[in-house]
Amino acid sequence: MIIYNGNDYPLFVDGTGKNDYFPSLYAVIAYEPLIKVVDINEGVESYIYNGANLMWPGVRDITSLGNF
């Protein structure tokens, strides 16, 4: 595992050493533009918590995603 540190906290983690980085919670909190939100329909979360993938009919609003 490779951890890339910022000034005071870890920013990115490479869990496999294969350059598949993901941001740490510290990075997400420090750089809010990394956070993307999708609003889902009521009742969908129970399926997601049980392991289902989110599918398009379960999505209520994607306007907060902005431009990719």
C-alpha positions, -999 to 999 in steps of 0.1 A, spaced: 0 0 0 13 34 -9 0 65 9 7 100 -5 8 127 22 0 163 20 12 188 46 -5 173 76 -26 143 64 -28 115 38 -43 127 5 -44 97 -18 -40 60 -13 -28 33 -38 -40 1 -22 -25 -23 -48 6 -4 -61 -10 -4 -96 -16 33 -98 -53 30 -89 -54 59 -65 -84 70 -45 -88 100 -23 -87 96 15 -114 111 36 -90 139 45 -87 148 9 -124 147 3 -131 170 32 -102 194 23 -112 196 -14 -150 196 -15 -151 197 -54 -141 160 -52 -175 152 -37 -203 144 -61 -239 138 -50 -267 118 -66 -302 120 -51 -320 87 -51 -357 79 -48 -371 69 -15 -368 32 -7 -338 26 -30 -313 28 -2 -325 -5 13 -316 -23 -19 -282 -6 -21 -275 -15 16 -282 -51 7 -256 -51 -21 -276 -40 -52 -261 -16 -77 -278 18 -82 -297 18 -115 -311 47 -135 -348 42 -123 -336 47 -87 -320 81 -94 -341 112 -86 -317 141 -94 -283 145 -109 -281 183 -112 -256 185 -84 -231 164 -104 -224 194 -127 -202 189 -157 -178 160 -159 
